[in-house]
């Protein structure tokens, strides 16, 4: 059953794995194997933080072929023009990639090639619209395709953003462009999710997988708090008890999201996939 079908019937869990920095996919395949049976799909980033990593579409194909775990492959607008974006998408579909999360992408100056030239012909909204057009059987130039894909289009959203009105407007624009599901930045209280849904009028037009991140240190907590909402009580608790407090908070928000009847959760291991098994263990392997 495809991810989008699962979202109609169960509480879905996804998690991120790290693409390798070299030509050996083994470390990432091992991460996917650790998570198999615990998650419904894994995310593969597209040159995250503008650092060179293995191509996300090719790696997604390898993960699915060798582990059987479904993949959500990221695609950023940073590195490719409209021709290359469409070509890569068509090739990805031929390789069996069925889910794509469209993003603008981090600027090159943040990464390991700060002199690289960014493209950014599209933003996330335009990229979602481009995938939808391919799904409809034509290129952006209007030419009919010889066989069309059927991607599930994911988008990112930050329910803890300082300007919730602007964030909801951006999210709804992505949905109008063709998004079929969303994954969020981390939330640390279920109220953050519920407030975002309230800003949307009480319900999201597409399923949302809410981000869950086990904070491991006070420094990490302060960094995360610089770009999304982290409650003061949690900052103080992590300052006092470290990763134990972060893990307990992650376990609680995950259980609360499930208890609130929301669509699912997207887990952020940040390279420590074993932490996710620990987070899930007290509440069972599966929540559905």
Buried (B, 14 or more C-beta within 10 A) or exposed (E): EEBBEBBEEBBBBBBBBBBBEEEEBEBBBEBBBBBEEBBBBBBBBBBBEBBEBBBBBBBBBBBBEEBEBBBBBBBBBBBBEBEEBBEBBBEBBEBEBBBBBBBBBBBBEEBEEEEBEBBBBBBBBBBBBBBBBBBEEEBBEEEEBEEBBEBBBBBBBBBBBEEBEEBBEBBBBBBEBBBBBBBBBBBBBBBBBBBBBEBBEEEBBBBBBBBBBBBBEBEBBBEBBEEBBBBEEBBEBBBEEBBEBBBBBBBBBBBBBBEEEBBBBBBBBEEEBEBBBEBBEEEEEEBE
